[in-house]
């Protein structure tokens, strides 16, 4: 099954939360904070605002940082994904 976003929507998959701190302290599961970094899985075809086409900047495979409370969580074939608007993506992480 495939999830195809519409308009300016982007399907992302959250990165895993860190198990330990940089200094080596193991974090209990309730202390782990959800990361705001994700990998782009699928991208919509853009949207129109006042007759002008809004192009999609992100593409599948990009690593992005998104707003903390953005999007809608969905589960597809046992995999947890997040559908957000392109406007909720704050930055693209480049290596």
Backbone torsions as a table, in degrees:
resi	resn	phi	psi	omega
1	UNK	NA	146.3	-176.2
2	UNK	-128.5	140.8	178.7
3	UNK	-103.9	117.6	-178.1
4	UNK	-112.7	110.6	-179.0
5	UNK	-74.0	152.0	179.7
6	UNK	-106.6	153.7	175.3
7	UNK	58.2	-128.9	-177.0
8	UNK	-95.5	24.8	-179.1
9	UNK	-87.6	150.4	-179.5
10	UNK	-133.4	133.4	175.7
11	UNK	-95.6	124.9	-179.4
12	UNK	-127.7	157.9	176.0
13	UNK	-121.1	123.2	-178.9
14	UNK	-63.7	145.4	173.0
15	UNK	-73.1	156.4	179.4
16	UNK	-69.7	144.3	176.7
17	UNK	-69.7	147.2	179.7
18	UNK	-66.3	136.3	178.2
19	UNK	-83.2	-30.8	177.4
20	UNK	-141.3	159.0	178.7
21	UNK	-76.2	169.6	179.2
22	UNK	-61.2	-27.4	179.5
23	UNK	-84.0	-2.8	174.7
24	UNK	99.7	6.4	179.0
25	UNK	-78.7	126.3	179.4
26	UNK	-78.3	128.7	-178.6
27	UNK	-93.2	134.3	172.9
28	UNK	-69.0	155.5	-174.1
29	UNK	-58.4	-34.6	-179.2
30	UNK	-74.6	-15.9	178.5
31	UNK	-88.3	-14.6	-178.5
32	UNK	-69.5	130.6	177.7
33	UNK	-95.0	138.6	178.6
34	UNK	-62.7	130.1	179.1
35	UNK	-71.0	152.0	176.9
36	UNK	-100.9	14.3	177.9
37	UNK	-106.0	140.2	-177.1
38	UNK	-148.0	166.8	175.9
39	UNK	-107.6	135.5	-179.3
40	UNK	-78.2	126.3	-179.5
41	UNK	-97.9	-45.6	-178.6
42	UNK	-149.9	154.1	-176.0
43	UNK	-132.0	139.3	175.6
44	UNK	-70.4	179.7	-176.5
45	UNK	-93.9	10.5	179.6
46	UNK	99.5	178.8	-176.5
47	UNK	-141.9	170.2	176.5
48	UNK	-115.3	132.3	174.9
49	UNK	-126.3	119.3	-177.8
50	UNK	51.1	41.3	176.7
51	UNK	81.8	-3.5	179.6
52	UNK	-103.0	135.5	179.7
53	UNK	-74.5	128.5	174.7
54	UNK	-95.7	112.2	-178.8
55	UNK	-76.5	149.8	176.8
56	UNK	-84.8	126.6	-177.6
57	UNK	-89.0	-39.0	-178.7
58	UNK	-81.4	157.2	178.8
59	UNK	-139.1	159.1	178.6
60	UNK	-54.3	137.2	-179.3
61	UNK	98.8	-18.6	178.1
62	UNK	-65.9	146.0	169.5
63	UNK	-98.1	131.1	-175.1
64	UNK	-132.3	161.0	170.9
65	UNK	-113.5	132.4	-175.6
66	UNK	-126.5	164.2	179.3
67	UNK	-60.9	142.0	-174.8
68	UNK	-56.0	-44.2	-174.0
69	UNK	-106.2	23.9	-176.5
70	UNK	-85.3	154.7	166.4
71	UNK	85.7	178.3	179.9
72	UNK	-124.6	125.8	178.8
73	UNK	-79.6	136.1	175.3
74	UNK	-134.7	153.8	176.1
75	UNK	-120.0	125.1	-178.2
76	UNK	-130.2	116.7	-178.9
77	UNK	52.5	43.7	176.9
78	UNK	79.7	1.7	-178.9
79	UNK	-107.9	128.5	179.8
80	UNK	-85.7	123.8	-179.2
81	UNK	-125.1	166.4	179.5
82	UNK	-130.6	131.9	176.2
83	UNK	-106.4	119.1	-178.1
84	UNK	-126.7	161.1	171.2
85	UNK	-78.3	150.3	177.8
86	UNK	-57.9	-31.8	179.0
87	UNK	-66.3	-19.3	178.1
88	UNK	-85.2	-6.9	176.3
89	UNK	-86.9	122.7	-173.8
90	UNK	-88.3	-34.2	-176.1
91	UNK	-160.2	155.7	170.7
92	UNK	-102.3	130.6	-179.7
93	UNK	-91.0	118.5	179.1
94	UNK	-104.5	140.8	179.0
95	UNK	-82.7	NA	NA
